């Protein structure tokens, strides 16, 4: 998902739950996951190339790091870990067939994006759930609006360039956005419910 939407999703999900300072660090860590050095060999940061198990493991590692950091009174480390975690879970909906599968099982034509369930167990275990394979050159052309339409049409249906819901130029983007907001808030709640009152104050930054 494009940087400005990661930022909007994160702010919408937890902007009222953490201090401005905490949010700033969280967003910076979130956006840092798209650094050039992470575009090779880090598919699990974005659930790309069907790296669902590795992505889940990475999210779990960041969750444990948050708790460990708060146990040693290092809230900034915890904020960074949550930022990294939030980027990964947000990308699940923009980089995979999750939205397509949810729409296919919905009983309502053109359902409200706010109805999407970001943790549908049936979809998460569905063999049809898959994600696109990134190509840094092609994805850069698409990102900067330089990819000719004839080339885009020739790309594999399983390519990131074809599959992504990274921005509002893609018809189903509102569903990916809504799911990402909900999932980010769920991940925040999952952490918060494990914290003592003092740890929660450190984590929120208030």
C-alpha positions in Angstrom: 0.0 0.0 0.0 1.3 3.5 -0.8 2.9 5.4 2.1 0.2 8.1 2.5 -2.5 5.3 2.9 -0.4 3.4 5.5 -0.2 6.7 7.4 -3.9 7.4 7.1 -4.9 3.9 8.1 -2.6 4.0 11.2 -3.8 7.4 12.2 -7.5 6.4 11.7 -7.0 3.2 13.6 -5.1 4.3 16.7 -4.7 8.1 16.4 -6.9 8.8 19.4 -5.5 5.9 21.5 -1.8 7.0 21.6 0.0 10.2 22.0 1.1 12.3 19.0 4.7 11.4 19.9 3.9 7.7 19.9 2.0 7.9 16.7 4.8 9.7 15.0 7.3 6.9 15.9 4.8 4.2 15.0 4.1 5.7 11.6 7.8 6.2 10.8 8.5 2.6 11.6 5.5 1.5 9.5 6.7 3.5 6.5 10.2 2.3 7.0 9.2 -1.2 6.0 9.0 0.0 2.4 12.6 1.1 2.3 14.5 0.0 -0.7 16.7 -2.4 1.3 13.5 -4.3 2.2 12.3 -4.8 -1.4 14.5 -7.9 -1.8 14.2 -11.0 0.3 11.7 -9.5 2.7 8.4 -10.7 1.2 7.1 -11.6 4.6 7.1 -7.9 5.6 4.3 -7.4 3.1 2.7 -10.9 2.8 4.0 -10.9 -0.8 4.7 -14.1 -2.9 2.3 -16.2 -0.7 4.5 -15.7 2.4 1.5 -16.0 4.7 3.2 -18.3 7.3 6.3 -16.2 7.4 4.3 -13.1 7.6 2.4 -14.4 10.6 5.6 -15.5 12.2 7.0 -12.0 11.7 3.9 -10.4 13.2 4.2 -12.7 16.2 7.9 -11.7 16.7 7.0 -8.1 16.8 4.2 -8.7 19.3 6.6 -10.4 21.6 9.1 -7.6 21.1 6.5 -5.0 22.1 5.8 -6.9 25.4 9.6 -7.4 26.1 10.3 -3.7 25.5 7.5 -2.6 27.8 8.8 -4.9 30.5 12.1 -3.1 30.4 10.5 0.4 30.1 11.5 1.0 26.5 8.3 2.4 25.0 10.1 3.7 21.9 11.2 0.2 21.0 7.7 -1.0 21.5 6.3 1.8 19.3 8.7 0.8 16.5 7.7 -2.8 16.8 4.1 -2.0 16.5 4.8 0.2 13.5 6.5 -2.7 11.7 3.7 -5.1 12.7 1.0 -2.7 11.5 2.6 -2.3 8.1 2.6 -6.0 7.6 -1.0 -6.6 8.6 -2.2 -3.7 6.5 -0.5 -5.0 3.4 -2.3 -8.4 3.7 -5.5 -6.8 2.4 -3.8 -4.8 -0.4 -1.5 -7.5 -1.7 -3.6 -10.6 -1.6 -6.9 -12.0 -2.8 -8.4 -11.6 0.7 -10.8 -8.8 -0.4 -11.9 -10.8 -3.5 -12.7 -13.8 -1.4 -14.6 -11.8 1.1 -16.7 -10.1 -1.6 -17.4 -13.5 -3.2 -18.9 -14.9 0.0 -20.8 -11.8 0.8 -24.6 -12.1 0.4 -24.9 -8.4 -0.4 -24.1 -6.9 -3.8 -21.6 -4.1 -3.4 -21.5 -4.4 0.4 -20.4 -1.4 2.5 -16.6 -1.6 2.9 -17.1 -1.1 6.6 -18.7 -4.5 6.9 -15.5 -6.4 5.9 -14.2 -8.8 8.5 -10.4 -8.6 8.6 -10.0 -11.9 10.5 -12.4 -14.3 8.6 -11.0 -17.7 9.5 -12.4 -19.3 6.4 -10.7 -16.9 4.1 -7.4 -17.0 6.0 -7.3 -20.8 5.5 -8.8 -20.8 2.0 -6.4 -22.3 -0.6 -7.5 -19.6 -3.0 -5.9 -17.0 -0.8 -2.7 -15.9 -2.5 -0.6 -12.8 -2.9 1.3 -11.3 -5.8 4.9 -11.6 -6.7 6.7 -8.2 -6.6 9.0 -6.9 -9.3 10.8 -3.8 -8.2 11.3 -2.3 -11.6 7.7 -3.0 -12.8 6.2 -1.9 -9.5 8.3 1.3 -9.6 6.9 2.1 -13.1 3.4 1.5 -11.8 4.0 3.6 -8.7 5.2 6.6 -10.6 2.5 6.3 -13.3 5.1 5.4 -16.0 3.9 1.9 -16.9 2.2 1.8 -20.4 -1.2 0.2 -20.4 -0.2 -2.4 -22.9 2.6 -3.6 -20.6 0.3 -3.8 -17.6 -2.1 -5.9 -19.6 0.6 -8.3 -20.5 1.7 -8.9 -16.9 0.9 -12.1 -15.1 -2.4 -12.1 -13.1 -0.3 -13.2 -10.1 2.0 -10.2 -10.3 1.9 -7.6 -7.6 1.4 -4.9 -10.3 -1.8 -6.6 -11.4 -3.1 -7.7 -8.0 -2.4 -4.8 -5.7 -5.0 -2.6 -4.1 -2.5 0.0 -3.1 -4.5 3.1 -3.8 -7.9 4.4 -4.9 -7.1 3.9 -8.6 -8.0 0.3 -7.8 -11.8 -0.4 -7.6 -11.7 -2.5 -4.5 -9.3 -0.3 -2.6 -12.0 0.9 -0.1 -12.3 -2.7 1.2 -8.6 -3.1 1.6 -8.4 0.2 3.4 -11.3 -0.6 5.8 -9.9 -4.1 6.6 -6.5 -2.6 7.3 -7.9 0.0 9.7 -9.9 -2.7 11.6 -7.0 -5.1 11.7 -4.6 -2.4 13.0 -7.0 -1.6 15.8 -7.4 -5.3 16.6 -3.7 -5.7 16.8 -3.4 -2.7 19.1 -6.2 -4.1 21.4 -4.5 -7.5 21.4 -1.3 -5.8 22.8 -3.1 -3.5 25.2 -5.1 -6.2 26.9 -1.9 -7.9 28.0 -0.5 -4.9 29.7 -0.5 -3.6 33.2 -1.8 -0.1 33.9 1.7 1.2 34.0 2.8 -0.6 30.8 -0.3 0.7 29.0 0.6 4.3 30.0 4.0 3.8 28.5 2.7 2.2 25.4 0.1 4.9 24.7 2.6 7.7 25.6 0.0 9.5 27.7 
